[in-house]
């Protein structure tokens, strides 16, 4: 190391070689590194850890300590939200990381890790199902590159300004909605780098006037990247739902998604197997078009229940294209019934009392 006095900027440069466990980008560009102070060879670093966690992951601590020790510096790490680690750590300033959204009782992320499994269809129908059983529901479409919420909810409305940088969500089918699709025309491409996506997720969470909600459902983009980590940093998640299809090809990617939520200390509430079987409307024969078993395998790997198996039904696609989720368009259909059963199970899991139910008056 040179004889130049170490500075916070130098420390940040050194930390750009350190990746957050399970993510491909460095801790500086991901926003994990907060305040940095230097006194001689002692460096105090405040870490903005996702999921509201207060303990520094041992692997991350080891890599940071090693990166600075190679240049003659001693690292002292602290979580920006609470207890220090290790015991000699000097605590950093408190910041609003992993905070609760005002007026929002519970926040659930819907994730697939793999594209093409119908995650957005599941998120949309689930939000509508939660609304039909009497809950106040919000739906945040965080899939910036492929925002499908406006089509599936059947609206081209625009959010209304609420003063300053704030805005009101669009309400449709009893669900308060926000999507990048509300701010684009049909031909506008989204060519954004990761930090821009992270900034948009923050804006949707913090600048939207959600009001009082029993549950906010967040439709995550596929993969394990910036949007997921930003979400975990910005808001306290009550849990995640993993969406998969039955075929083996979905397993590897989805297992990575489960590992991501474990790393972020976000509980996996359960697994939803989409396109589980096809029931012939003419003869009633059951066809396992996409194979079988992946949902159960992932549920075991996540140590979480297999909450629902949604059949492959052409009406789900048809009604979604018309802007009427099947839960609302054909409430008597078997997929709609499955979604309502799932909504009741989740309401109980997150402690949201359904109006008129015994739990609501307990």
C-alpha positions as MATLAB code, in Angstrom:
seq = 'XXXXXXXXXXXXXXXXXXXXXXXXXXXXXXXXXXXXXXXXXXXXXXXXXXXXXXXXXXXXXXXXXXXXXXXXXXXXXXXXXXXXXXXXXXXXXXXXXXXXXXXXXXXXXXXXXXXXXXXXXXXXXXXXXXXXXXXXXXXXXXXXXXXXXXXXXXXXXXXXXXXXXXXXXXXXXXXXXXXXXXXXXXXXXXXXXXXXXXXXXXXXXXXXXXXXXXXXXXXXXXXXXXXXXXXXXXXXXXXXXXXXXXXXXXXXXXXXXXXXXXXXXXXXXXXXXXXXXXXXXXXXXXXXXXXXXXXXXXXXXXXXXXXXXXXXXXXXXXXXXXXXXXXXXXXXXXXXXXXXXXXXXXXXXXXXXXXXXXXXXX';
ca = [
       0.000    0.000    0.000;
       1.281    3.528   -0.731;
       2.221    6.020    1.981;
      -0.864    8.099    1.163;
      -3.290    8.459    4.047;
      -6.221    6.068    3.533;
      -9.531    7.768    2.819;
     -13.173    6.598    2.668;
     -13.003    6.802   -1.134;
      -9.968    4.507   -1.170;
     -11.767    2.052    1.107;
     -14.790    2.029   -1.218;
     -12.509    1.334   -4.159;
     -11.009   -1.638   -2.304;
     -14.477   -2.968   -1.479;
     -15.457   -3.043   -5.141;
     -13.724   -6.421   -5.321;
     -16.042   -7.845   -2.654;
     -19.332   -9.392   -3.804;
     -22.396   -9.825   -1.610;
     -22.875  -13.593   -1.051;
     -25.001  -15.080   -3.806;
     -24.990  -11.958   -6.007;
     -22.764  -11.205   -9.002;
     -22.147   -7.516   -8.214;
     -19.916   -5.829   -5.651;
     -21.162   -4.508   -2.318;
     -20.500   -0.868   -3.241;
     -22.542   -0.789   -6.442;
     -25.320   -2.725   -4.720;
     -25.569   -0.047   -2.028;
     -24.656   -2.383    0.820;
     -21.773   -0.154    1.964;
     -23.038    2.813    3.965;
     -20.939    5.290    5.937;
     -17.182    4.749    5.958;
     -14.837    6.452    8.428;
     -11.052    6.097    8.699;
      -8.832    6.755   11.729;
      -5.247    5.818   10.981;
      -5.349    2.168    9.998;
      -8.769    1.577   11.586;
     -11.720    1.561    9.185;
     -15.310    1.606   10.435;
     -17.916    0.537    7.871;
     -21.679    0.725    8.284;
     -23.382   -1.975    6.193;
     -26.935   -1.666    4.888;
     -27.849   -5.312    5.093;
     -30.967   -6.603    3.333;
     -33.935   -8.171    5.050;
     -33.525   -5.927    8.097;
     -30.840   -8.300    9.411;
     -28.525   -7.059   12.149;
     -25.762   -9.674   11.872;
     -23.067   -9.417    9.238;
     -22.897  -12.685    7.225;
     -19.630  -14.432    8.176;
     -18.618  -14.934    4.524;
     -19.121  -11.236    3.796;
     -17.234  -10.205    6.939;
     -14.300  -12.439    6.016;
     -14.049  -11.052    2.476;
     -14.195   -7.419    3.612;
     -11.631   -7.969    6.355;
      -9.316   -9.751    3.881;
      -9.684   -7.067    1.202;
      -8.673   -4.315    3.619;
      -6.026   -6.335    5.470;
      -4.191   -6.831    2.169;
      -3.599   -3.066    2.237;
      -2.687   -2.826    5.911;
      -6.133   -1.730    7.130;
      -8.220   -3.173    9.987;
     -11.947   -3.380    9.365;
     -14.676   -2.812   11.908;
     -18.118   -3.700   10.592;
     -21.591   -2.808   11.803;
     -25.112   -3.261   10.549;
     -26.791    0.081    9.942;
     -29.956   -1.122   11.696;
     -28.706   -2.580   14.923;
     -26.191   -4.825   16.658;
     -22.552   -4.713   15.645;
     -20.465   -7.585   14.417;
     -17.929   -8.548   15.562;
     -18.053   -7.595   19.253;
     -15.412   -4.877   18.839;
     -17.377   -3.165   16.084;
     -18.218    0.499   16.342;
     -21.917    0.978   15.477;
     -22.805    3.047   12.442;
     -25.611    5.590   12.073;
     -29.168    4.312   11.939;
     -30.774    4.374    8.508;
     -34.217    3.327    7.337;
     -33.253   -0.022    5.848;
     -35.664   -2.958    5.877;
     -38.319   -0.617    7.227;
     -42.047   -1.216    7.304;
     -44.190    0.703    4.834;
     -46.578    3.060    6.655;
     -50.090    1.639    6.683;
     -49.098   -1.677    5.053;
     -49.697   -4.687    7.293;
     -47.759   -7.279    5.284;
     -45.537   -7.447    2.194;
     -45.224  -10.634    0.132;
     -42.853  -11.143   -2.802;
     -43.800  -13.472   -5.661;
     -40.652  -14.862   -7.276;
     -39.746  -17.471   -9.857;
     -35.993  -17.038  -10.481;
     -36.823  -18.504  -13.917;
     -38.815  -16.780  -16.647;
     -41.744  -18.312  -18.474;
     -43.426  -20.046  -15.544;
     -46.420  -17.711  -15.313;
     -45.245  -15.800  -12.240;
     -46.990  -12.539  -13.175;
     -50.240  -14.380  -13.877;
     -49.982  -15.979  -10.443;
     -49.221  -12.648   -8.745;
     -52.128  -10.907  -10.461;
     -54.686  -13.592   -9.716;
     -53.441  -13.938   -6.152;
     -53.822  -10.193   -5.550;
     -57.362  -10.302   -6.941;
     -58.177  -13.401   -4.879;
     -56.980  -11.691   -1.706;
     -59.226   -8.751   -2.580;
     -62.259  -10.991   -3.186;
     -61.985  -12.440    0.336;
     -62.211   -8.957    1.794;
     -58.629   -7.728    2.181;
     -57.233   -4.354    1.110;
     -54.595   -5.264   -1.454;
     -51.811   -3.560   -3.398;
     -49.922   -5.021   -6.367;
     -46.467   -3.730   -7.294;
     -45.144   -4.909  -10.654;
     -41.370   -4.812  -10.115;
     -40.716   -6.703  -13.349;
     -39.326   -3.572  -14.998;
     -38.234   -5.177  -18.276;
     -41.495   -7.037  -18.861;
     -44.300   -5.122  -17.131;
     -47.492   -7.071  -17.818;
     -49.758   -5.776  -15.068;
     -51.589   -3.178  -17.236;
     -52.646   -5.866  -19.751;
     -53.679   -8.478  -17.203;
     -55.564   -5.951  -15.063;
     -57.146   -4.362  -18.130;
     -56.231   -0.720  -17.638;
     -54.180    1.943  -19.403;
     -54.727    4.528  -16.665;
     -51.886    6.639  -15.324;
     -51.072    7.229  -11.640;
     -52.181   10.640  -10.349;
     -49.752   13.068   -8.720;
     -49.971   13.357   -4.949;
     -47.698   16.364   -4.444;
     -43.933   16.581   -4.728;
     -42.512   13.364   -6.133;
     -45.340   11.268   -4.752;
     -48.147    9.635   -6.698;
     -51.295    7.581   -6.161;
     -51.541    3.999   -7.445;
     -54.059    3.030  -10.109;
     -57.010    1.143   -8.615;
     -58.447   -1.676  -10.686;
     -60.635   -4.633   -9.694;
     -60.363   -3.461   -6.086;
     -56.547   -3.697   -6.157;
     -54.172   -0.705   -5.943;
     -51.605   -1.149   -8.712;
     -48.249    0.290   -9.749;
     -46.244   -0.808  -12.780;
     -43.572    0.535  -15.085;
     -46.106   -0.218  -17.801;
     -48.205    2.734  -16.615;
     -45.384    5.101  -17.558;
     -44.576    3.692  -21.024;
     -46.281    3.570  -24.384;
     -46.632    0.241  -26.166;
     -43.424    0.618  -28.193;
     -41.070    2.073  -25.567;
     -38.182   -0.278  -24.730;
     -36.714   -0.383  -21.221;
     -32.929   -0.276  -21.679;
     -31.720    0.226  -18.122;
     -28.718   -0.785  -16.101;
     -29.082   -2.448  -12.717;
     -28.765    0.700  -10.551;
     -31.607    2.353  -12.486;
     -33.840   -0.652  -11.862;
     -32.964   -0.512   -8.168;
     -33.831    3.192   -8.087;
     -37.212    2.564   -9.678;
     -38.052   -0.149   -7.135;
     -37.200    2.294   -4.346;
     -39.420    4.941   -5.912;
     -42.360    2.569   -6.309;
     -42.060    1.574   -2.660;
     -41.426    4.944   -1.062;
     -43.066    7.539   -3.330;
     -46.333    5.720   -3.987;
     -49.164    6.650   -1.600;
     -50.324    3.107   -0.899;
     -52.627    4.021    1.977;
     -53.910    1.363    4.368;
     -53.284   -2.144    3.000;
     -53.663   -5.571    4.535;
     -51.129   -6.938    2.066;
     -48.870   -5.645   -0.702;
     -48.044   -8.284   -3.326;
     -44.800   -7.631   -5.223;
     -44.250   -9.312   -8.581;
     -40.464   -9.690   -8.813;
     -38.580   -9.984  -12.105;
     -37.021  -13.368  -12.896;
     -33.517  -13.988  -11.586;
     -31.563  -13.053   -8.473;
     -30.356   -9.531   -9.078;
     -30.625   -5.847   -8.226;
     -34.397   -5.628   -7.879;
     -34.490   -8.470   -5.354;
     -31.673   -7.109   -3.211;
     -33.014   -3.537   -3.346;
     -36.420   -4.752   -2.256;
     -34.933   -6.635    0.683;
     -32.946   -3.537    1.680;
     -35.847   -1.118    1.437;
     -38.772   -2.897    3.024;
     -39.386   -5.573    5.619;
     -40.672   -8.585    3.703;
     -42.996  -10.950    5.526;
     -42.110  -13.713    3.136;
     -41.745  -14.929   -0.417;
     -43.744  -17.259   -2.617;
     -41.831  -19.388   -5.124;
     -43.555  -20.067   -8.448;
     -42.420  -22.983  -10.590;
     -43.679  -25.398  -13.212;
     -43.511  -29.184  -12.843;
     -40.649  -29.855  -15.267;
     -37.111  -30.607  -14.161;
     -35.653  -27.778  -16.275;
     -37.137  -25.281  -13.821;
     -35.463  -26.855  -10.810;
     -31.931  -25.476  -11.002;
     -32.908  -21.825  -11.430;
     -35.653  -21.955   -8.823;
     -33.383  -23.606   -6.263;
     -31.031  -20.640   -6.735;
     -33.951  -18.366   -5.942;
     -34.673  -20.278   -2.746;
     -31.000  -19.952   -1.763;
     -31.185  -16.206   -2.400;
     -34.084  -15.739    0.018;
     -32.282  -17.834    2.615;
     -29.202  -15.666    2.241;
     -31.333  -12.545    2.679;
     -33.082  -14.109    5.699;
     -36.499  -13.792    4.081;
     -38.833  -16.684    4.919;
     -40.212  -18.756    2.056;
     -43.940  -18.998    2.776;
     -44.483  -21.742    0.257;
     -44.253  -23.008   -3.302;
     -46.875  -22.657   -6.051;
     -46.708  -25.132   -8.907;
     -48.179  -23.451  -11.978;
     -49.389  -25.294  -15.117;
     -49.467  -28.394  -12.941;
     -51.729  -30.558  -15.101;
     -54.050  -30.171  -18.078;
     -57.591  -31.473  -17.725;
     -59.239  -32.053  -21.079;
     -62.495  -30.066  -21.130;
     -64.106  -32.650  -23.444;
     -63.230  -35.995  -21.861;
     -61.802  -35.078  -18.464;
     -58.496  -36.888  -19.051;
     -55.566  -35.498  -17.071;
     -52.329  -34.807  -18.946;
     -49.046  -33.950  -17.194;
     -47.798  -31.867  -20.108;
     -44.854  -30.345  -18.223;
     -43.954  -33.470  -16.269;
     -44.377  -33.798  -12.548;
     -42.699  -33.430   -9.189;
     -40.704  -30.184   -9.399;
     -43.031  -28.336   -7.048;
     -42.696  -30.995   -4.357;
     -38.926  -31.145   -4.818;
     -38.545  -27.388   -4.444;
     -40.868  -27.326   -1.448;
     -38.679  -29.907    0.292;
     -35.535  -27.964   -0.593;
     -37.075  -24.772    0.793;
     -38.464  -26.555    3.865;
     -41.786  -24.952    2.961;
     -45.228  -26.270    2.011;
     -46.471  -26.825   -1.530;
     -49.348  -24.383   -1.186;
     -51.121  -24.781   -4.521;
     -51.041  -26.592   -7.843;
     -52.612  -24.392  -10.520;
     -53.795  -26.339  -13.596;
     -52.985  -25.419  -17.172;
     -56.252  -23.899  -18.352;
     -56.749  -21.924  -21.559;
     -59.241  -19.673  -19.772;
     -56.454  -18.286  -17.579;
     -54.663  -17.029  -20.676;
     -57.808  -15.841  -22.436;
     -59.154  -13.865  -19.493;
     -55.724  -12.452  -18.684;
     -55.422  -11.128  -22.218;
     -58.843   -9.511  -21.790;
     -57.763   -7.783  -18.592;
     -60.007   -9.903  -16.374;
     -58.055  -12.328  -14.172;
     -59.787  -15.698  -14.023;
     -60.453  -15.242  -10.313;
     -62.898  -12.491  -11.300;
     -63.952  -13.566  -14.794;
     -64.922  -17.146  -13.921;
     -65.081  -17.453  -10.123;
     -66.572  -20.943  -10.381;
     -63.679  -22.348  -12.423;
     -61.325  -24.733  -10.673;
     -58.268  -22.431  -11.014;
     -60.233  -19.558   -9.425;
     -61.242  -21.774   -6.517;
     -57.606  -22.806   -6.028;
     -56.513  -19.158   -5.933;
     -59.169  -18.317   -3.326;
     -58.073  -21.247   -1.176;
     -54.500  -20.008   -1.497;
     -55.612  -16.488   -0.516;
     -57.235  -17.793    2.677;
     -54.105  -19.775    3.579;
     -51.844  -16.751    3.058;
     -54.166  -14.435    4.965;
     -53.854  -16.762    7.939;
     -50.071  -17.014    7.537;
     -49.560  -13.240    7.568;
     -52.138  -12.611   10.282;
     -54.507  -10.599    8.094;
     -58.023  -11.031    9.431;
     -60.580  -11.631    6.699;
     -63.716   -9.521    7.308;
     -66.540  -11.709    8.533;
     -64.258  -14.598    9.474;
     -63.738  -15.716   13.087;
     -60.094  -14.635   12.921;
     -61.104  -11.096   12.058;
     -62.992  -10.745   15.327;
     -60.545  -12.603   17.552;
];
